[in-house]
């Protein structure tokens, strides 16, 4: 995203191989004006690698899992209400 803080950083900074690198990327993302759209892009496209919208791969998997469970819970409540 051209408006993002990442536009002025090397791409490798957002694809770290260790936890320290993830923290560096998170700090860059923390004040980014397009942090939320960036995260949603990664979630919608199931991007598995790198830091997107300030979230690591593991964090994005957790978000997707939570959303899936919440959607199932709402679907289950809808069936019970009928």
mmCIF file of the N, C-alpha and C atoms, coordinates in Angstrom:
data_MODEL
# 
_entry.id   MODEL 
# 
loop_
_atom_site.group_PDB 
_atom_site.id 
_atom_site.type_symbol 
_atom_site.label_atom_id 
_atom_site.label_alt_id 
_atom_site.label_comp_id 
_atom_site.label_asym_id 
_atom_site.label_entity_id 
_atom_site.label_seq_id 
_atom_site.pdbx_PDB_ins_code 
_atom_site.Cartn_x 
_atom_site.Cartn_y 
_atom_site.Cartn_z 
_atom_site.occupancy 
_atom_site.B_iso_or_equiv 
_atom_site.pdbx_formal_charge 
_atom_site.auth_seq_id 
_atom_site.auth_comp_id 
_atom_site.auth_asym_id 
_atom_site.auth_atom_id 
_atom_site.pdbx_PDB_model_num 
ATOM 1   N N  . UNK A 1 1  ? 0.845   -1.177  0.000  1.00 0.00 ? 1  UNK A N  1 
ATOM 2   C CA . UNK A 1 1  ? 0.000   0.000   0.000  1.00 0.00 ? 1  UNK A CA 1 
ATOM 3   C C  . UNK A 1 1  ? 0.888   1.237   0.000  1.00 0.00 ? 1  UNK A C  1 
ATOM 4   N N  . UNK A 1 2  ? 0.685   2.049   -0.975 1.00 0.00 ? 2  UNK A N  1 
ATOM 5   C CA . UNK A 1 2  ? 1.547   3.217   -1.160 1.00 0.00 ? 2  UNK A CA 1 
ATOM 6   C C  . UNK A 1 2  ? 1.467   4.210   -0.011 1.00 0.00 ? 2  UNK A C  1 
ATOM 7   N N  . UNK A 1 3  ? 0.329   4.247   0.698  1.00 0.00 ? 3  UNK A N  1 
ATOM 8   C CA . UNK A 1 3  ? 0.159   5.204   1.790  1.00 0.00 ? 3  UNK A CA 1 
ATOM 9   C C  . UNK A 1 3  ? 0.725   4.677   3.105  1.00 0.00 ? 3  UNK A C  1 
ATOM 10  N N  . UNK A 1 4  ? 1.130   3.434   3.130  1.00 0.00 ? 4  UNK A N  1 
ATOM 11  C CA . UNK A 1 4  ? 1.574   2.809   4.370  1.00 0.00 ? 4  UNK A CA 1 
ATOM 12  C C  . UNK A 1 4  ? 2.977   3.198   4.792  1.00 0.00 ? 4  UNK A C  1 
ATOM 13  N N  . UNK A 1 5  ? 3.233   3.053   6.077  1.00 0.00 ? 5  UNK A N  1 
ATOM 14  C CA . UNK A 1 5  ? 4.577   3.286   6.602  1.00 0.00 ? 5  UNK A CA 1 
ATOM 15  C C  . UNK A 1 5  ? 5.585   2.348   5.952  1.00 0.00 ? 5  UNK A C  1 
ATOM 16  N N  . UNK A 1 6  ? 5.125   1.204   5.503  1.00 0.00 ? 6  UNK A N  1 
ATOM 17  C CA . UNK A 1 6  ? 6.010   0.201   4.912  1.00 0.00 ? 6  UNK A CA 1 
ATOM 18  C C  . UNK A 1 6  ? 6.537   0.614   3.537  1.00 0.00 ? 6  UNK A C  1 
ATOM 19  N N  . UNK A 1 7  ? 5.901   1.597   2.912  1.00 0.00 ? 7  UNK A N  1 
ATOM 20  C CA . UNK A 1 7  ? 6.303   2.016   1.566  1.00 0.00 ? 7  UNK A CA 1 
ATOM 21  C C  . UNK A 1 7  ? 7.745   2.521   1.528  1.00 0.00 ? 7  UNK A C  1 
ATOM 22  N N  . UNK A 1 8  ? 8.251   2.953   2.668  1.00 0.00 ? 8  UNK A N  1 
ATOM 23  C CA . UNK A 1 8  ? 9.607   3.501   2.729  1.00 0.00 ? 8  UNK A CA 1 
ATOM 24  C C  . UNK A 1 8  ? 10.583  2.550   3.418  1.00 0.00 ? 8  UNK A C  1 
ATOM 25  N N  . UNK A 1 9  ? 10.182  1.307   3.565  1.00 0.00 ? 9  UNK A N  1 
ATOM 26  C CA . UNK A 1 9  ? 11.010  0.299   4.231  1.00 0.00 ? 9  UNK A CA 1 
ATOM 27  C C  . UNK A 1 9  ? 11.306  -0.835  3.256  1.00 0.00 ? 9  UNK A C  1 
ATOM 28  N N  . UNK A 1 10 ? 12.409  -1.534  3.463  1.00 0.00 ? 10 UNK A N  1 
ATOM 29  C CA . UNK A 1 10 ? 12.670  -2.700  2.614  1.00 0.00 ? 10 UNK A CA 1 
ATOM 30  C C  . UNK A 1 10 ? 11.646  -3.803  2.911  1.00 0.00 ? 10 UNK A C  1 
ATOM 31  N N  . UNK A 1 11 ? 11.122  -4.477  1.890  1.00 0.00 ? 11 UNK A N  1 
ATOM 32  C CA . UNK A 1 11 ? 10.133  -5.542  2.112  1.00 0.00 ? 11 UNK A CA 1 
ATOM 33  C C  . UNK A 1 11 ? 10.608  -6.611  3.092  1.00 0.00 ? 11 UNK A C  1 
ATOM 34  N N  . UNK A 1 12 ? 11.900  -6.878  3.098  1.00 0.00 ? 12 UNK A N  1 
ATOM 35  C CA . UNK A 1 12 ? 12.429  -7.920  3.993  1.00 0.00 ? 12 UNK A CA 1 
ATOM 36  C C  . UNK A 1 12 ? 12.150  -7.609  5.457  1.00 0.00 ? 12 UNK A C  1 
ATOM 37  N N  . UNK A 1 13 ? 11.961  -6.349  5.788  1.00 0.00 ? 13 UNK A N  1 
ATOM 38  C CA . UNK A 1 13 ? 11.672  -5.967  7.172  1.00 0.00 ? 13 UNK A CA 1 
ATOM 39  C C  . UNK A 1 13 ? 10.345  -6.560  7.645  1.00 0.00 ? 13 UNK A C  1 
ATOM 40  N N  . UNK A 1 14 ? 9.431   -6.839  6.723  1.00 0.00 ? 14 UNK A N  1 
ATOM 41  C CA . UNK A 1 14 ? 8.108   -7.351  7.077  1.00 0.00 ? 14 UNK A CA 1 
ATOM 42  C C  . UNK A 1 14 ? 7.983   -8.858  6.890  1.00 0.00 ? 14 UNK A C  1 
ATOM 43  N N  . UNK A 1 15 ? 9.102   -9.486  6.566  1.00 0.00 ? 15 UNK A N  1 
ATOM 44  C CA . UNK A 1 15 ? 9.148   -10.941 6.426  1.00 0.00 ? 15 UNK A CA 1 
ATOM 45  C C  . UNK A 1 15 ? 10.325  -11.471 7.242  1.00 0.00 ? 15 UNK A C  1 
ATOM 46  N N  . UNK A 1 16 ? 10.289  -11.206 8.559  1.00 0.00 ? 16 UNK A N  1 
ATOM 47  C CA . UNK A 1 16 ? 11.406  -11.578 9.430  1.00 0.00 ? 16 UNK A CA 1 
ATOM 48  C C  . UNK A 1 16 ? 11.449  -13.081 9.695  1.00 0.00 ? 16 UNK A C  1 
ATOM 49  N N  . UNK A 1 17 ? 12.626  -13.518 10.104 1.00 0.00 ? 17 UNK A N  1 
ATOM 50  C CA . UNK A 1 17 ? 12.781  -14.936 10.430 1.00 0.00 ? 17 UNK A CA 1 
ATOM 51  C C  . UNK A 1 17 ? 12.859  -15.160 11.938 1.00 0.00 ? 17 UNK A C  1 
ATOM 52  N N  . UNK A 1 18 ? 12.674  -14.100 12.716 1.00 0.00 ? 18 UNK A N  1 
ATOM 53  C CA . UNK A 1 18 ? 12.739  -14.254 14.172 1.00 0.00 ? 18 UNK A CA 1 
ATOM 54  C C  . UNK A 1 18 ? 11.767  -13.292 14.859 1.00 0.00 ? 18 UNK A C  1 
ATOM 55  N N  . UNK A 1 19 ? 11.587  -13.493 16.140 1.00 0.00 ? 19 UNK A N  1 
ATOM 56  C CA . UNK A 1 19 ? 10.668  -12.667 16.919 1.00 0.00 ? 19 UNK A CA 1 
ATOM 57  C C  . UNK A 1 19 ? 11.099  -11.219 17.023 1.00 0.00 ? 19 UNK A C  1 
ATOM 58  N N  . UNK A 1 20 ? 12.401  -10.978 17.019 1.00 0.00 ? 20 UNK A N  1 
ATOM 59  C CA . UNK A 1 20 ? 12.900  -9.602  17.094 1.00 0.00 ? 20 UNK A CA 1 
ATOM 60  C C  . UNK A 1 20 ? 12.473  -8.843  15.847 1.00 0.00 ? 20 UNK A C  1 
ATOM 61  N N  . UNK A 1 21 ? 12.588  -9.477  14.701 1.00 0.00 ? 21 UNK A N  1 
ATOM 62  C CA . UNK A 1 21 ? 12.169  -8.849  13.452 1.00 0.00 ? 21 UNK A CA 1 
ATOM 63  C C  . UNK A 1 21 ? 10.685  -8.553  13.428 1.00 0.00 ? 21 UNK A C  1 
ATOM 64  N N  . UNK A 1 22 ? 9.895   -9.439  14.010 1.00 0.00 ? 22 UNK A N  1 
ATOM 65  C CA . UNK A 1 22 ? 8.448   -9.222  14.083 1.00 0.00 ? 22 UNK A CA 1 
ATOM 66  C C  . UNK A 1 22 ? 8.158   -7.969  14.903 1.00 0.00 ? 22 UNK A C  1 
ATOM 67  N N  . UNK A 1 23 ? 8.859   -7.786  15.992 1.00 0.00 ? 23 UNK A N  1 
ATOM 68  C CA . UNK A 1 23 ? 8.648   -6.601  16.837 1.00 0.00 ? 23 UNK A CA 1 
ATOM 69  C C  . UNK A 1 23 ? 9.016   -5.322  16.102 1.00 0.00 ? 23 UNK A C  1 
ATOM 70  N N  . UNK A 1 24 ? 10.084  -5.365  15.317 1.00 0.00 ? 24 UNK A N  1 
ATOM 71  C CA . UNK A 1 24 ? 10.478  -4.189  14.531 1.00 0.00 ? 24 UNK A CA 1 
ATOM 72  C C  . UNK A 1 24 ? 9.364   -3.839  13.547 1.00 0.00 ? 24 UNK A C  1 
ATOM 73  N N  . UNK A 1 25 ? 8.856   -4.828  12.847 1.00 0.00 ? 25 UNK A N  1 
ATOM 74  C CA . UNK A 1 25 ? 7.771   -4.604  11.885 1.00 0.00 ? 25 UNK A CA 1 
ATOM 75  C C  . UNK A 1 25 ? 6.525   -4.077  12.590 1.00 0.00 ? 25 UNK A C  1 
ATOM 76  N N  . UNK A 1 26 ? 6.202   -4.637  13.743 1.00 0.00 ? 26 UNK A N  1 
ATOM 77  C CA . UNK A 1 26 ? 5.028   -4.176  14.506 1.00 0.00 ? 26 UNK A CA 1 
ATOM 78  C C  . UNK A 1 26 ? 5.139   -2.699  14.869 1.00 0.00 ? 26 UNK A C  1 
ATOM 79  N N  . UNK A 1 27 ? 6.335   -2.281  15.266 1.00 0.00 ? 27 UNK A N  1 
ATOM 80  C CA . UNK A 1 27 ? 6.530   -0.872  15.635 1.00 0.00 ? 27 UNK A CA 1 
ATOM 81  C C  . UNK A 1 27 ? 6.294   0.040   14.430 1.00 0.00 ? 27 UNK A C  1 
ATOM 82  N N  . UNK A 1 28 ? 6.715   -0.405  13.263 1.00 0.00 ? 28 UNK A N  1 
ATOM 83  C CA . UNK A 1 28 ? 6.490   0.385   12.049 1.00 0.00 ? 28 UNK A CA 1 
ATOM 84  C C  . UNK A 1 28 ? 4.992   0.453   11.757 1.00 0.00 ? 28 UNK A C  1 
ATOM 85  N N  . UNK A 1 29 ? 4.309   -0.662  11.930 1.00 0.00 ? 29 UNK A N  1 
ATOM 86  C CA . UNK A 1 29 ? 2.868   -0.729  11.652 1.00 0.00 ? 29 UNK A CA 1 
ATOM 87  C C  . UNK A 1 29 ? 2.024   0.030   12.680 1.00 0.00 ? 29 UNK A C  1 
ATOM 88  N N  . UNK A 1 30 ? 2.540   0.192   13.877 1.00 0.00 ? 30 UNK A N  1 
ATOM 89  C CA . UNK A 1 30 ? 1.743   0.743   14.981 1.00 0.00 ? 30 UNK A CA 1 
ATOM 90  C C  . UNK A 1 30 ? 1.099   2.086   14.652 1.00 0.00 ? 30 UNK A C  1 
ATOM 91  N N  . UNK A 1 31 ? 1.793   2.941   13.942 1.00 0.00 ? 31 UNK A N  1 
ATOM 92  C CA . UNK A 1 31 ? 1.257   4.271   13.637 1.00 0.00 ? 31 UNK A CA 1 
ATOM 93  C C  . UNK A 1 31 ? 0.848   4.411   12.171 1.00 0.00 ? 31 UNK A C  1 
ATOM 94  N N  . UNK A 1 32 ? 0.732   3.313   11.491 1.00 0.00 ? 32 UNK A N  1 
ATOM 95  C CA . UNK A 1 32 ? 0.437   3.338   10.060 1.00 0.00 ? 32 UNK A CA 1 
ATOM 96  C C  . UNK A 1 32 ? -1.013  3.755   9.795  1.00 0.00 ? 32 UNK A C  1 
ATOM 97  N N  . UNK A 1 33 ? -1.234  4.666   8.853  1.00 0.00 ? 33 UNK A N  1 
ATOM 98  C CA . UNK A 1 33 ? -2.592  5.114   8.559  1.00 0.00 ? 33 UNK A CA 1 
ATOM 99  C C  . UNK A 1 33 ? -3.451  4.067   7.845  1.00 0.00 ? 33 UNK A C  1 
ATOM 100 N N  . UNK A 1 34 ? -2.825  3.031   7.299  1.00 0.00 ? 34 UNK A N  1 
ATOM 101 C CA . UNK A 1 34 ? -3.596  1.990   6.597  1.00 0.00 ? 34 UNK A CA 1 
ATOM 102 C C  . UNK A 1 34 ? -3.431  0.624   7.275  1.00 0.00 ? 34 UNK A C  1 
ATOM 103 N N  . UNK A 1 35 ? -3.201  0.651   8.568  1.00 0.00 ? 35 UNK A N  1 
ATOM 104 C CA . UNK A 1 35 ? -2.983  -0.589  9.322  1.00 0.00 ? 35 UNK A CA 1 
ATOM 105 C C  . UNK A 1 35 ? -4.170  -1.544  9.210  1.00 0.00 ? 35 UNK A C  1 
ATOM 106 N N  . UNK A 1 36 ? -5.379  -1.055  9.429  1.00 0.00 ? 36 UNK A N  1 
ATOM 107 C CA . UNK A 1 36 ? -6.559  -1.924  9.405  1.00 0.00 ? 36 UNK A CA 1 
ATOM 108 C C  . UNK A 1 36 ? -6.835  -2.490  8.010  1.00 0.00 ? 36 UNK A C  1 
ATOM 109 N N  . UNK A 1 37 ? -6.837  -1.654  6.958  1.00 0.00 ? 37 UNK A N  1 
ATOM 110 C CA . UNK A 1 37 ? -7.054  -2.227  5.619  1.00 0.00 ? 37 UNK A CA 1 
ATOM 111 C C  . UNK A 1 37 ? -5.969  -3.227  5.228  1.00 0.00 ? 37 UNK A C  1 
ATOM 112 N N  . UNK A 1 38 ? -4.761  -2.984  5.674  1.00 0.00 ? 38 UNK A N  1 
ATOM 113 C CA . UNK A 1 38 ? -3.649  -3.896  5.390  1.00 0.00 ? 38 UNK A CA 1 
ATOM 114 C C  . UNK A 1 38 ? -3.906  -5.257  6.038  1.00 0.00 ? 38 UNK A C  1 
ATOM 115 N N  . UNK A 1 39 ? -4.307  -5.241  7.299  1.00 0.00 ? 39 UNK A N  1 
ATOM 116 C CA . UNK A 1 39 ? -4.611  -6.484  8.000  1.00 0.00 ? 39 UNK A CA 1 
ATOM 117 C C  . UNK A 1 39 ? -5.773  -7.204  7.331  1.00 0.00 ? 39 UNK A C  1 
ATOM 118 N N  . UNK A 1 40 ? -6.824  -6.483  6.999  1.00 0.00 ? 40 UNK A N  1 
ATOM 119 C CA . UNK A 1 40 ? -7.983  -7.108  6.351  1.00 0.00 ? 40 UNK A CA 1 
ATOM 120 C C  . UNK A 1 40 ? -7.602  -7.716  5.002  1.00 0.00 ? 40 UNK A C  1 
ATOM 121 N N  . UNK A 1 41 ? -6.733  -7.045  4.262  1.00 0.00 ? 41 UNK A N  1 
ATOM 122 C CA . UNK A 1 41 ? -6.259  -7.573  2.981  1.00 0.00 ? 41 UNK A CA 1 
ATOM 123 C C  . UNK A 1 41 ? -5.579  -8.925  3.191  1.00 0.00 ? 41 UNK A C  1 
ATOM 124 N N  . UNK A 1 42 ? -4.693  -8.981  4.186  1.00 0.00 ? 42 UNK A N  1 
ATOM 125 C CA . UNK A 1 42 ? -3.978  -10.227 4.470  1.00 0.00 ? 42 UNK A CA 1 
ATOM 126 C C  . UNK A 1 42 ? -4.935  -11.323 4.917  1.00 0.00 ? 42 UNK A C  1 
ATOM 127 N N  . UNK A 1 43 ? -5.928  -10.981 5.728  1.00 0.00 ? 43 UNK A N  1 
ATOM 128 C CA . UNK A 1 43 ? -6.895  -11.971 6.200  1.00 0.00 ? 43 UNK A CA 1 
ATOM 129 C C  . UNK A 1 43 ? -7.775  -12.470 5.058  1.00 0.00 ? 43 UNK A C  1 
ATOM 130 N N  . UNK A 1 44 ? -8.289  -11.557 4.254  1.00 0.00 ? 44 UNK A N  1 
ATOM 131 C CA . UNK A 1 44 ? -9.181  -11.930 3.154  1.00 0.00 ? 44 UNK A CA 1 
ATOM 132 C C  . UNK A 1 44 ? -8.476  -12.785 2.108  1.00 0.00 ? 44 UNK A C  1 
ATOM 133 N N  . UNK A 1 45 ? -7.185  -12.531 1.911  1.00 0.00 ? 45 UNK A N  1 
ATOM 134 C CA . UNK A 1 45 ? -6.425  -13.252 0.895  1.00 0.00 ? 45 UNK A CA 1 
ATOM 135 C C  . UNK A 1 45 ? -5.617  -14.408 1.468  1.00 0.00 ? 45 UNK A C  1 
ATOM 136 N N  . UNK A 1 46 ? -5.820  -14.676 2.751  1.00 0.00 ? 46 UNK A N  1 
ATOM 137 C CA . UNK A 1 46 ? -5.152  -15.793 3.434  1.00 0.00 ? 46 UNK A CA 1 
ATOM 138 C C  . UNK A 1 46 ? -3.640  -15.781 3.220  1.00 0.00 ? 46 UNK A C  1 
ATOM 139 N N  . UNK A 1 47 ? -3.046  -14.599 3.359  1.00 0.00 ? 47 UNK A N  1 
ATOM 140 C CA . UNK A 1 47 ? -1.600  -14.473 3.215  1.00 0.00 ? 47 UNK A CA 1 
ATOM 141 C C  . UNK A 1 47 ? -0.961  -15.084 4.450  1.00 0.00 ? 47 UNK A C  1 
ATOM 142 N N  . UNK A 1 48 ? -0.109  -16.049 4.227  1.00 0.00 ? 48 UNK A N  1 
ATOM 143 C CA . UNK A 1 48 ? 0.443   -16.826 5.334  1.00 0.00 ? 48 UNK A CA 1 
ATOM 144 C C  . UNK A 1 48 ? 1.736   -16.268 5.906  1.00 0.00 ? 48 UNK A C  1 
ATOM 145 N N  . UNK A 1 49 ? 2.491   -15.511 5.137  1.00 0.00 ? 49 UNK A N  1 
ATOM 146 C CA . UNK A 1 49 ? 3.822   -15.096 5.580  1.00 0.00 ? 49 UNK A CA 1 
ATOM 147 C C  . UNK A 1 49 ? 3.911   -13.595 5.788  1.00 0.00 ? 49 UNK A C  1 
ATOM 148 N N  . UNK A 1 50 ? 4.760   -13.219 6.723  1.00 0.00 ? 50 UNK A N  1 
ATOM 149 C CA . UNK A 1 50 ? 5.045   -11.816 6.949  1.00 0.00 ? 50 UNK A CA 1 
ATOM 150 C C  . UNK A 1 50 ? 4.158   -11.159 7.988  1.00 0.00 ? 50 UNK A C  1 
ATOM 151 N N  . UNK A 1 51 ? 4.491   -9.910  8.261  1.00 0.00 ? 51 UNK A N  1 
ATOM 152 C CA . UNK A 1 51 ? 3.727   -9.080  9.190  1.00 0.00 ? 51 UNK A CA 1 
ATOM 153 C C  . UNK A 1 51 ? 2.865   -8.144  8.347  1.00 0.00 ? 51 UNK A C  1 
ATOM 154 N N  . UNK A 1 52 ? 1.571   -8.207  8.559  1.00 0.00 ? 52 UNK A N  1 
ATOM 155 C CA . UNK A 1 52 ? 0.599   -7.386  7.822  1.00 0.00 ? 52 UNK A CA 1 
ATOM 156 C C  . UNK A 1 52 ? -0.312  -6.712  8.834  1.00 0.00 ? 52 UNK A C  1 
ATOM 157 N N  . UNK A 1 53 ? -0.452  -5.412  8.730  1.00 0.00 ? 53 UNK A N  1 
ATOM 158 C CA . UNK A 1 53 ? -1.313  -4.694  9.666  1.00 0.00 ? 53 UNK A CA 1 
ATOM 159 C C  . UNK A 1 53 ? -0.883  -4.868  11.109 1.00 0.00 ? 53 UNK A C  1 
ATOM 160 N N  . UNK A 1 54 ? 0.401   -5.081  11.313 1.00 0.00 ? 54 UNK A N  1 
ATOM 161 C CA . UNK A 1 54 ? 0.928   -5.244  12.664 1.00 0.00 ? 54 UNK A CA 1 
ATOM 162 C C  . UNK A 1 54 ? 0.752   -6.621  13.264 1.00 0.00 ? 54 UNK A C  1 
ATOM 163 N N  . UNK A 1 55 ? 0.264   -7.590  12.488 1.00 0.00 ? 55 UNK A N  1 
ATOM 164 C CA . UNK A 1 55 ? 0.020   -8.940  13.007 1.00 0.00 ? 55 UNK A CA 1 
ATOM 165 C C  . UNK A 1 55 ? 0.917   -9.973  12.327 1.00 0.00 ? 55 UNK A C  1 
ATOM 166 N N  . UNK A 1 56 ? 1.428   -10.864 13.129 1.00 0.00 ? 56 UNK A N  1 
ATOM 167 C CA . UNK A 1 56 ? 2.255   -11.958 12.620 1.00 0.00 ? 56 UNK A CA 1 
ATOM 168 C C  . UNK A 1 56 ? 1.370   -13.046 12.015 1.00 0.00 ? 56 UNK A C  1 
ATOM 169 N N  . UNK A 1 57 ? 2.017   -14.037 11.424 1.00 0.00 ? 57 UNK A N  1 
ATOM 170 C CA . UNK A 1 57 ? 1.275   -15.167 10.855 1.00 0.00 ? 57 UNK A CA 1 
ATOM 171 C C  . UNK A 1 57 ? 0.397   -15.825 11.912 1.00 0.00 ? 57 UNK A C  1 
ATOM 172 N N  . UNK A 1 58 ? 0.969   -16.070 13.061 1.00 0.00 ? 58 UNK A N  1 
ATOM 173 C CA . UNK A 1 58 ? 0.244   -16.742 14.149 1.00 0.00 ? 58 UNK A CA 1 
ATOM 174 C C  . UNK A 1 58 ? -0.961  -15.914 14.593 1.00 0.00 ? 58 UNK A C  1 
ATOM 175 N N  . UNK A 1 59 ? -0.759  -14.623 14.738 1.00 0.00 ? 59 UNK A N  1 
ATOM 176 C CA . UNK A 1 59 ? -1.867  -13.757 15.160 1.00 0.00 ? 59 UNK A CA 1 
ATOM 177 C C  . UNK A 1 59 ? -2.988  -13.745 14.124 1.00 0.00 ? 59 UNK A C  1 
ATOM 178 N N  . UNK A 1 60 ? -2.626  -13.732 12.850 1.00 0.00 ? 60 UNK A N  1 
ATOM 179 C CA . UNK A 1 60 ? -3.665  -13.745 11.811 1.00 0.00 ? 60 UNK A CA 1 
ATOM 180 C C  . UNK A 1 60 ? -4.421  -15.063 11.812 1.00 0.00 ? 60 UNK A C  1 
ATOM 181 N N  . UNK A 1 61 ? -3.730  -16.167 12.041 1.00 0.00 ? 61 UNK A N  1 
ATOM 182 C CA . UNK A 1 61 ? -4.430  -17.463 12.140 1.00 0.00 ? 61 UNK A CA 1 
ATOM 183 C C  . UNK A 1 61 ? -5.424  -17.437 13.295 1.00 0.00 ? 61 UNK A C  1 
ATOM 184 N N  . UNK A 1 62 ? -5.023  -16.858 14.410 1.00 0.00 ? 62 UNK A N  1 
ATOM 185 C CA . UNK A 1 62 ? -5.929  -16.763 15.570 1.00 0.00 ? 62 UNK A CA 1 
ATOM 186 C C  . UNK A 1 62 ? -7.143  -15.896 15.261 1.00 0.00 ? 62 UNK A C  1 
ATOM 187 N N  . UNK A 1 63 ? -6.928  -14.787 14.582 1.00 0.00 ? 63 UNK A N  1 
ATOM 188 C CA . UNK A 1 63 ? -8.046  -13.907 14.212 1.00 0.00 ? 63 UNK A CA 1 
ATOM 189 C C  . UNK A 1 63 ? -9.018  -14.652 13.315 1.00 0.00 ? 63 UNK A C  1 
ATOM 190 N N  . UNK A 1 64 ? -8.496  -15.349 12.303 1.00 0.00 ? 64 UNK A N  1 
ATOM 191 C CA . UNK A 1 64 ? -9.364  -16.096 11.387 1.00 0.00 ? 64 UNK A CA 1 
ATOM 192 C C  . UNK A 1 64 ? -10.124 -17.193 12.116 1.00 0.00 ? 64 UNK A C  1 
ATOM 193 N N  . UNK A 1 65 ? -9.444  -17.888 13.015 1.00 0.00 ? 65 UNK A N  1 
ATOM 194 C CA . UNK A 1 65 ? -10.097 -18.951 13.783 1.00 0.00 ? 65 UNK A CA 1 
ATOM 195 C C  . UNK A 1 65 ? -11.210 -18.374 14.644 1.00 0.00 ? 65 UNK A C  1 
ATOM 196 N N  . UNK A 1 66 ? -10.932 -17.258 15.316 1.00 0.00 ? 66 UNK A N  1 
ATOM 197 C CA . UNK A 1 66 ? -11.942 -16.622 16.171 1.00 0.00 ? 66 UNK A CA 1 
ATOM 198 C C  . UNK A 1 66 ? -13.143 -16.160 15.344 1.00 0.00 ? 66 UNK A C  1 
ATOM 199 N N  . UNK A 1 67 ? -12.883 -15.572 14.208 1.00 0.00 ? 67 UNK A N  1 
ATOM 200 C CA . UNK A 1 67 ? -13.987 -15.128 13.345 1.00 0.00 ? 67 UNK A CA 1 
ATOM 201 C C  . UNK A 1 67 ? -14.831 -16.307 12.873 1.00 0.00 ? 67 UNK A C  1 
ATOM 202 N N  . UNK A 1 68 ? -14.161 -17.391 12.530 1.00 0.00 ? 68 UNK A N  1 
ATOM 203 C CA . UNK A 1 68 ? -14.877 -18.589 12.073 1.00 0.00 ? 68 UNK A CA 1 
ATOM 204 C C  . UNK A 1 68 ? -15.764 -19.127 13.188 1.00 0.00 ? 68 UNK A C  1 
ATOM 205 N N  . UNK A 1 69 ? -15.226 -19.200 14.400 1.00 0.00 ? 69 UNK A N  1 
ATOM 206 C CA . UNK A 1 69 ? -16.003 -19.695 15.539 1.00 0.00 ? 69 UNK A CA 1 
ATOM 207 C C  . UNK A 1 69 ? -17.164 -18.763 15.865 1.00 0.00 ? 69 UNK A C  1 
ATOM 208 N N  . UNK A 1 70 ? -16.919 -17.459 15.797 1.00 0.00 ? 70 UNK A N  1 
ATOM 209 C CA . UNK A 1 70 ? -17.998 -16.501 16.061 1.00 0.00 ? 70 UNK A CA 1 
ATOM 210 C C  . UNK A 1 70 ? -19.104 -16.639 15.023 1.00 0.00 ? 70 UNK A C  1 
ATOM 211 N N  . UNK A 1 71 ? -18.719 -16.817 13.771 1.00 0.00 ? 71 UNK A N  1 
ATOM 212 C CA . UNK A 1 71 ? -19.718 -16.976 12.708 1.00 0.00 ? 71 UNK A CA 1 
ATOM 213 C C  . UNK A 1 71 ? -20.523 -18.253 12.922 1.00 0.00 ? 71 UNK A C  1 
ATOM 214 N N  . UNK A 1 72 ? -19.868 -19.317 13.347 1.00 0.00 ? 72 UNK A N  1 
ATOM 215 C CA . UNK A 1 72 ? -20.569 -20.576 13.621 1.00 0.00 ? 72 UNK A CA 1 
ATOM 216 C C  . UNK A 1 72 ? -21.503 -20.408 14.805 1.00 0.00 ? 72 UNK A C  1 
ATOM 217 N N  . UNK A 1 73 ? -21.064 -19.680 15.801 1.00 0.00 ? 73 UNK A N  1 
ATOM 218 C CA . UNK A 1 73 ? -21.904 -19.438 16.971 1.00 0.00 ? 73 UNK A CA 1 
ATOM 219 C C  . UNK A 1 73 ? -23.151 -18.666 16.600 1.00 0.00 ? 73 UNK A C  1 
ATOM 220 N N  . UNK A 1 74 ? -22.999 -17.664 15.759 1.00 0.00 ? 74 UNK A N  1 
ATOM 221 C CA . UNK A 1 74 ? -24.160 -16.894 15.306 1.00 0.00 ? 74 UNK A CA 1 
ATOM 222 C C  . UNK A 1 74 ? -25.078 -17.761 14.473 1.00 0.00 ? 74 UNK A C  1 
ATOM 223 N N  . UNK A 1 75 ? -24.499 -18.600 13.629 1.00 0.00 ? 75 UNK A N  1 
ATOM 224 C CA . UNK A 1 75 ? -25.313 -19.495 12.797 1.00 0.00 ? 75 UNK A CA 1 
ATOM 225 C C  . UNK A 1 75 ? -26.066 -20.477 13.686 1.00 0.00 ? 75 UNK A C  1 
ATOM 226 N N  . UNK A 1 76 ? -25.392 -21.000 14.718 1.00 0.00 ? 76 UNK A N  1 
ATOM 227 C CA . UNK A 1 76 ? -26.040 -21.944 15.629 1.00 0.00 ? 76 UNK A CA 1 
ATOM 228 C C  . UNK A 1 76 ? -27.185 -21.270 16.379 1.00 0.00 ? 76 UNK A C  1 
ATOM 229 N N  . UNK A 1 77 ? -26.993 -20.020 16.827 1.00 0.00 ? 77 UNK A N  1 
ATOM 230 C CA . UNK A 1 77 ? -28.052 -19.297 17.534 1.00 0.00 ? 77 UNK A CA 1 
ATOM 231 C C  . UNK A 1 77 ? -29.244 -19.041 16.617 1.00 0.00 ? 77 UNK A C  1 
ATOM 232 N N  . UNK A 1 78 ? -28.967 -18.783 15.357 1.00 0.00 ? 78 UNK A N  1 
ATOM 233 C CA . UNK A 1 78 ? -30.046 -18.550 14.396 1.00 0.00 ? 78 UNK A CA 1 
ATOM 234 C C  . UNK A 1 78 ? -30.892 -19.797 14.235 1.00 0.00 ? 78 UNK A C  1 
ATOM 235 N N  . UNK A 1 79 ? -30.252 -20.962 14.189 1.00 0.00 ? 79 UNK A N  1 
ATOM 236 C CA . UNK A 1 79 ? -30.988 -22.216 14.046 1.00 0.00 ? 79 UNK A CA 1 
ATOM 237 C C  . UNK A 1 79 ? -31.839 -22.499 15.276 1.00 0.00 ? 79 UNK A C  1 
ATOM 238 N N  . UNK A 1 80 ? -31.313 -22.207 16.456 1.00 0.00 ? 80 UNK A N  1 
ATOM 239 C CA . UNK A 1 80 ? -32.042 -22.451 17.699 1.00 0.00 ? 80 UNK A CA 1 
ATOM 240 C C  . UNK A 1 80 ? -33.251 -21.525 17.790 1.00 0.00 ? 80 UNK A C  1 
ATOM 241 N N  . UNK A 1 81 ? -33.123 -20.296 17.310 1.00 0.00 ? 81 UNK A N  1 
ATOM 242 C CA . UNK A 1 81 ? -34.208 -19.318 17.401 1.00 0.00 ? 81 UNK A CA 1 
ATOM 243 C C  . UNK A 1 81 ? -35.396 -19.674 16.511 1.00 0.00 ? 81 UNK A C  1 
ATOM 244 N N  . UNK A 1 82 ? -35.190 -20.500 15.509 1.00 0.00 ? 82 UNK A N  1 
ATOM 245 C CA . UNK A 1 82 ? -36.288 -20.851 14.588 1.00 0.00 ? 82 UNK A CA 1 
ATOM 246 C C  . UNK A 1 82 ? -37.262 -21.763 15.205 1.00 0.00 ? 82 UNK A C  1 
# 
